[in-house]
């Protein structure tokens, strides 16, 4: 027996469904309600509702869907009529839907709506025991319902919403994923907060503010991923000291600006990406951010993979009178993602005694004087085996760094991403290519995308 099911969701057309077997018998409509509900819930929400025109029997089948995903930039009429279409659509779902448990409720809005209406929709989803809640709305005025904080079935929450959270006891006790954006966390009673997240696995804070809060302890034994992003330095907000305890973090990411002071010394961290961008010329500000980075890295001595921006490395070097860096004895892989001062780069390598792999982004890398190195990092002399270049153009700073590593890294066996400029080669550059040519048999290197083959390097 062969069954065909096809739904055509092209805009402006009515959905068509073929639901018969070879004998012409309608079997789809005879499926158990749970199967029909599952099929419709896997469809885009608007397509699920459009099945109501198939036949009289299908008029209200859609009311059992348990996944509701709405994005006002898609599948709705444009400009002035879009808001009315969205409001009518969402209201109709909640008025007619008879499901008592929502697995997923996602609202992504680009238009501005009545704040009370959005609050009502969130409350309606919480009353239906939603498990996965996502709200993306960049306009203010929405008050988050208090019942959000103790919604027991909720396991995933993403709020990109300018709103205020007033912490309550046993905050989000069953959450596994928590992503907050543009949220202000305000505590009127105590400047210190303690949060217990017994099953939380992912925590992301994006442009969040801590108001009237000086110290936060987050107890999260199941936490494996932590990401903190600030697109502005939020100068009007005082620093908040945040301590993560008991976590086994497989990955952490800190990007753009340091605002909070994070202490991870009571947790285990295996991989980290720190992308501080120091646009300021104020040395005091740079040193302050360097101290923040040092405090963060102090709790990451067990790292095996680390990615740093060049600004982070330089800020750490400028704050050398502050918290000492630990020895990263487990670190095997290091990536510098943006241009970096050579002195700061080599100074940081002293903290990575067993480093085996380095990836360097050479874009705008303009330091080349490596003859003044007073103390050679141990990892270069004894352990470094592979260097990968990105944006290597064969310019003087690039060649001098590659040559420095080639001459001093005794265990070096592989260098990738090389590219050669022959138009303006001085003696030092020619010496490098000559040394590299002599290592061809015992050394693995790969040319950059601008080179056709190995011979291009060594033609006279």
N, C-alpha and C positions, 0 to 999 in steps of 0.2 A: 504494500500500500504506500502510495506517495502522497505527501501532504505539502502544499505550497502556501506560504504566508508571505505577503509582500505589502508593505505600507509605503505609499508614495507621499512624501512630505513636502513636495515642491510648493513654494508660496503661491497662493491663489487657487490651488487645486484641492478638491476634496480627497481625503485618503481613500484608497481602494484596497480591499483585502480579499484575497482568494483563500478560502478556508474550507475547501472540499477535498475529499479523497477521489480515487479513480471512479468510484461509483456515484459521485455527485453528492455524497452525504456531508453535511456541515458538521465537522467534528471540533473545530476550534471553540465554538460557542459552548460546547458541552464539556470543555476542560473544567477541572475543579477551579473554584474561585481563586484559590491560592496560586495556581499556575498562571491564570490570566493576570492576576495582580503583579506577579513577578515579571511577566513579559512586558506589561505596560510600564512598570517602574523602571525598566531598563531603557525605555525610549526617552528621548528629550521630552520634557514635561509638556510643552505645547503640543507635540505630536500625540502624546497620550490622550490629551483632552480632545483632540480632533477626531478620535475614533468614535466619538458619540454620534457622528452622522452616518456611521456604517449601516445601522439598522436600529429598530426600536429596542431590540435586546441589548444593544451595545450603548444605549444612550447614557447609562450611568456606570458602566464597567470601570471607567477611569477613576471613579471616586475611591477606589481601593488602593491607589498608588501610594507608595511609602517613600519615594524619592522625589523631592521637589527642588528643581534647579532653575533659577530665573536670572537672566542677564538682560537688562533693559537695552543693551546695545545690539542685541541680536534678536531676530525673529519677531520684532515688534515694529509697528508703523513709526515713521520718523517724525522728528521735530515736535510740533505743538500737540499732536495727538498721541505721542508715545506715552506720556505720563498717564493719561486716561486709560489707555489700553492696558498698561501694567497694573494699575490699581484695580480695574475691573477683573483682570485675569487672576490676580492673587486673591482678591476677595471671593471670587467664585470658587476657587479651590478650597478655601477654609470653610465656606458656608456649606458646600455640598459634600466635601470629603468626609468619609465615615471611618477612616483608619484611626486607630487609637495609639499607634506607635509609628513615628517617622524615623527611618534610618538616616535620611539626609535631607537637610533644608539649607539651600544656598541662595542667597540674594546678593547679586552684584549690580550696583546701581551707579550710573554715571549722571543721571538727572537728579534734581532735587525734588524730594517729596515731603509731604506733611510728616513731621517727626513723630507725632502721636500715632499716626497710622503704621509707621515702621515699628514702633514699640509694640503696638497691638499684634502685628504679624509675628514678631519674635515671641511674645507671650503665648500666642496660639500654638507655635511650634513646640515650646517648652511644655505646654499642657498635653501635647501629644507625645511626650517622652522622647524627644528627638535625641539621636545618638551622635550625629555629625552636623554641627551648626557652623555656617560661614556667612558673615555679613561684611560686605565691602561697600562703604558709603562714606564719602569724604566731606559731607556737610554736617554741621553741628546741630545741637538741639535734641538729639535722641537720648532719652534716659533709659539706661539698661534696667530691665526688671530685676528685682531682688531675687526672684526665684531662680535666676540663672545660676547663682553661685552654689545652690544645693540641688541642682537637677541631677539626680543619681544616675540615670541612664546615659548622660552626656559623656562621651569618650573623646571626641575631637571638637575643638573650638578654635575658630579663626575669626577675630574681630579686627578689621581695619576700619576704625570708627572713632571719630573725635568724641570721647565720652569720659566720664569719671567713674572709677571703681572705688568703692569704699569697702575695704576688706572685712570679711566676716570669718568666724571660726570655721575650720574645715572647708576651706576654699577648694572647690573643684576636686573633691576627694577621689573621683573615679576617672579623671582625665588621663588620657595617654598622650595626646597632642594638644599643646596650647600655643597659639600664635596670636600675639597682640600687636596692633599697630595704631599709633597716635592716641593711645589710652593714657589717661592721667590717673595714677594710683594715689589716692589721698587718704590719710589717716588723721582724724581729728583728735584722737585720744592718746596715742602713744607714738613716739618717734621711732620705736623699734617694732619690727614685725617678724613673726616666725610662720612660715608656710610649710605644711606637710603635704607632699604630693607622693603618695605611696606607690602609684603605678605610672607616673608621668615618664614618658620616654623622649619627647621632643618639646623643647621650650625655645620660642623665638620672641624677641622683644625688638620692635622696629619703631624708632622715634617715640618711645614711651617716656613718661616723666614720673618721678617720685616726688610728691609734694608733702612737706612736713614729715618726711621719713628720712632718718639718718642711717639706720642699720636694718638690713633684711637678711634673715637666714632662710635658705631654701633647703629643706630636707627632701631629697629625691633619690632614693637608692636605685631606681630603675632608669634614671636619666642617661641617655646615650648620645643625645645631640643638643647642643646649645648654640644659639646664634643671636648676636646682638648687633644692631645696625642703627646708626644715627647719621642722618643726612645733614644735620646742622649740629653745631657744638652746644646749642641750648645754653647760652651764657647766663640766662636768668635763673637757671635751676642749680641749686647746690648739689655737690657730689653726694651720692648715696653709696654706702659701703654694702656690698652684697656678697654673702658667703654661701657657696654651694657645698653642702656636706653629703658624704656618703655616695656620691654618684660615680659611675664607671663610664666616663664620657669617651665614646669612640671618636667624636668629632666636635670641635668648637670652632666658631667663626665670629670674629669681631671686625667690623668694617666701618670705614670713614672717620669717625671721631670717637675718642674716649670720653665718656661722661661719668658713668658709674665706676666705682673701684671694685673690681671683682677679685675675690679670693677663692682659689680653687685648691688650696693646699690640703683640704680635707677630702678631696676627691681624686680619682685617677683619670688622667687625660692621655689619650693615645695619638690623636691627630689634631692639629690646630692650624687655623688660617687667620692671620691678624693683618688687616689691610688698612691701618691708620693712614690718613692722607693729611700731611702737614702743610697746609697752604699758608700758615702764618710765618712771618719773619721774626716774631717776638721770641727771643731765646728763652725767656721765662716760661712761655706757653709750651714751647717745644720740650723743655726739661720736665715740665709737669706731666705732659703726655708720655714722655719716656719713663717717668716713675710709675705711671699707670700700667704701662706695658711690662715693666719689671715685676710689679706686684702680680700681674696676671701670669707671667711666665714662671714666677717663683713656685706656683702650684702645679707646674707641668713638667717636672723633671723626668717623668717617665715617657715623654713623647718619643715616638719612632718616626713621625713625619711632621714637618713644620713648614708652613708657607708664610713669609713675611713680605710686606711692602718695603721698598727702600727707605721710605720716610720713617717707618717703625724702627728699622735698624739704626738710622741716624739719630732718632730721638733717644733711643736706648744709650747710644754712645755719648750723647750730650748730657745725660743724667747719670754719669758714671760715679757720682758721689752718693747715690741713693742705694736702694735695696740691691744687694749683689745678685747677679744672675747665678742660677744653679749650674752645675755641670750636667749637660744633657747626655748622660752616658748611654742611653738607649737610642738616641737619635741617629738614624741611618740616612735619612733623606731630607734635604733642605732646598726650598725654592725661594728665590728672591724675585718678586713679581714685577718690580719697577726699578728704575735707575737708583743707584746707591753709591754713596761716597766710599771709595776703596778702603780708606783707613777704618771706617766704621764697620765695613764688611769683614775685614780681616780680624778686627777686634772681636766681633761676635763669634767668629770661628774658633776662638780660644775656648769657648764654652761647649764646643761640640767635638770632643776628642776622638770619637769613633765614627765620624761622618764618612759615608761611602759614596753618596750621590748628591750632586748639586745641579740645580737647574737655574739658569740666569737669563733674565730678560734684558737684552742689551740696548733696548730703545732708549736713546738720550744718555747712555752711559758715557760720561766724558772724563773720568779719572783714569790716569794711566801710569802714574809714577809709583812703581812697586819696588824701586831700588832702595827705598828708605825703610823697608820693613825691619824693625829691630828684633822681633821675636816671631819666628815662624809658627803658625798654628800646628798643633800636633796632628790633626786630622789630615792636613795636606802632606805632611812628611810620611805618614805611616799607613793611612787607611783609604784615602780618596781613590776610587776606582773608575768613576764615570762622571763626566761633565756634559750637560746638555745646554746648548745655547739657543735662545730665541731672538730673532732680530739681529743676528750677527752679520755685519756688512763689510767686514774686512777693514774697517777704519782703525786709526791708530790706537784709541783706547781699547777697542775690542781685541786687536792682535796682541797688545801688550799684556792684557789680562790672561789670554789663552796661553801666551808664551810663558808667563810667570808660573801658571799651573803646570804646564808641560815640563818645565825645567825642575820644579820642586816636588811634584807629586810622584814619588817613586813607584807607587802601586797603580798609577793611572793606566788604564787599558782601553778606554773608550771616550771619544770626544765627538759629539754630533752637532749638526746645525751650522757648520763652518761655511763661510762664503768669502771669496777673495776679490780684492780690488787691485788690479795691476797698474792702473793709471798713475798712482802716486805712492809708490812703495819706497820707503827709506831702508836704511841698512838693517835696522832692528826687525822690521817686518819681513825682509827677505831672509834673515837668519831664522826666523820662526818657521817659514815655509820650508826652508832647507832642512831644519831639524825634523819637521813632521814627515818630510819625504823619506828621511833615513829610517823612520819608524814604521813604514808602511807594512812590512811583513809581520811585525809583532804587535801592531797597534790597530785597533778597530776605530775608524772614524767615518763619518758620513757628511757629505756636502750638503749645503743649503739648497733651497729650491731654485736659486738663480744659476746653479752650476749644472752642466749636463752630465759630466762624468769626472772621474778622478784625475784624468789627464789634464783637465782645465787648471788644476792647481799647480802643476809642475812643468807646464810648457815654458820654455825660455822666451 
